[in-house]
Amino acid sequence: MSRIRSRDTKPELLLRRGLHRAGLRFRLHAPELPGRPDLVFPRFRAVILVNGCFWHGHDCPLFKLPATRREFWVSKIAGNRARDQQNQMALGAAHWRVLTVWECCMKGPARQPLVHVIESCNAFVRGDFQCAEIEGQKSGGA
């Protein structure tokens, strides 16, 4: 686990490049904000959190609970979820708008076109929504 990156992940880098190309300027991992959000847009009072589906226990095809050391992983992921919720509440209380971008919207079978994800992020940052999520497309399944 020591080699797992918490910053500069592939989904985060894709998002950063696209948003920079769209003309948005941001700070990275601001230590003074709860949870050190991945992207901070001080001018718009907005933050973007790029969450990995496995580490944050997202209900999507990219998340599968490991069969070994099951109790450890259940506890670890539950702690991550609780910390995420606490950080989002603290950011909201400090009047920051929060967008959560899930890894599954950029990779895997449920991914969306990257252009669509970038446009949605851009609209959120420049808009007035308080809280939103971007996740992979749900399949219509029978």
C-alpha positions in Angstrom: 0.0 0.0 0.0 3.0 2.3 0.4 3.2 2.7 -3.4 -0.4 3.8 -3.8 -0.5 7.4 -4.8 -2.8 9.9 -3.0 -2.0 12.7 -5.4 -1.2 13.0 -9.1 -3.2 9.9 -10.0 -4.0 9.3 -13.6 -7.7 10.4 -13.3 -6.6 13.6 -11.4 -4.0 14.5 -14.1 -6.5 14.0 -16.9 -8.9 16.3 -15.1 -6.3 18.9 -14.4 -5.1 19.0 -18.0 -8.6 19.3 -19.3 -9.7 22.1 -16.9 -6.5 24.0 -17.4 -7.1 23.8 -21.2 -10.6 25.1 -20.6 -9.1 28.2 -19.0 -9.7 27.4 -15.3 -6.8 28.1 -12.9 -6.6 26.2 -9.6 -4.5 25.4 -6.6 -3.5 21.8 -5.7 -4.0 20.0 -2.4 -4.5 23.1 -0.3 -3.3 22.1 3.2 -5.5 24.7 5.0 -8.8 23.2 3.8 -10.3 20.1 5.4 -9.3 16.9 3.6 -6.7 18.7 1.3 -9.0 18.8 -1.8 -7.4 17.8 -5.0 -8.3 20.9 -6.9 -9.2 24.3 -5.3 -10.7 27.2 -7.2 -10.5 30.1 -4.7 -12.1 32.6 -7.2 -15.2 30.5 -7.5 -15.1 29.2 -3.9 -15.3 25.6 -5.3 -13.2 22.4 -4.8 -13.0 19.2 -6.7 -12.3 15.9 -5.0 -11.1 13.1 -7.4 -12.0 9.8 -5.6 -10.7 6.3 -6.5 -13.7 3.9 -6.5 -11.8 1.2 -4.6 -10.4 3.4 -1.8 -13.7 5.2 -1.2 -16.0 2.2 -1.6 -18.0 3.5 -4.6 -20.9 1.4 -5.7 -19.7 0.7 -9.3 -18.0 -2.0 -11.4 -14.5 -0.8 -10.3 -15.1 -1.6 -6.6 -14.8 -5.2 -5.4 -14.0 -5.9 -1.8 -11.0 -8.2 -1.5 -11.6 -11.8 -0.3 -8.5 -11.8 2.0 -8.4 -9.8 5.2 -12.0 -8.9 4.7 -12.5 -7.3 8.1 -9.5 -5.0 7.6 -10.7 -3.8 4.2 -14.3 -3.2 5.5 -13.0 -1.2 8.4 -10.5 0.7 6.1 -13.1 1.7 3.5 -15.7 2.6 6.1 -13.2 4.9 7.8 -12.4 6.5 4.4 -16.1 7.1 3.7 -16.7 8.6 7.2 -13.7 10.9 6.7 -14.9 11.9 3.3 -18.3 12.8 4.7 -16.8 14.7 7.6 -14.5 16.7 5.2 -17.4 17.5 2.9 -19.5 18.8 5.8 -16.6 20.9 7.0 -16.0 22.4 3.5 -19.7 23.1 3.2 -19.7 24.8 6.7 -16.8 27.0 5.5 -18.9 28.0 2.4 -17.0 25.9 -0.1 -18.9 24.2 -3.0 -17.8 20.6 -3.4 -17.8 18.4 -6.5 -16.8 14.7 -6.2 -15.5 13.1 -9.4 -15.4 9.3 -9.3 -12.7 7.3 -11.0 -15.4 5.2 -12.8 -16.5 8.2 -14.9 -13.0 8.3 -16.6 -12.1 4.6 -16.8 -13.7 1.2 -16.9 -16.9 0.0 -18.5 -19.1 2.8 -17.2 -16.8 5.7 -18.3 -18.1 8.8 -19.9 -16.4 10.7 -22.7 -13.6 12.8 -21.1 -14.9 15.9 -22.9 -18.2 15.5 -21.1 -16.6 15.1 -17.7 -14.5 18.2 -18.3 -17.6 20.2 -19.4 -19.5 19.1 -16.3 -16.6 20.1 -14.0 -16.3 23.4 -15.7 -20.1 24.0 -15.4 -20.0 23.2 -11.7 -17.0 25.4 -10.9 -18.5 28.4 -12.8 -22.1 27.6 -11.6 -23.8 27.9 -8.3 -24.5 24.3 -7.2 -23.4 23.6 -3.6 -22.6 19.9 -3.9 -22.5 17.5 -6.9 -21.0 14.2 -8.1 -19.9 12.9 -11.4 -19.8 9.1 -11.7 -19.8 6.5 -14.5 -22.8 5.9 -16.6 -25.3 3.4 -15.2 -26.0 0.5 -17.5 -29.6 -0.1 -18.5 -29.4 -3.8 -17.8 -32.4 -6.1 -17.9 
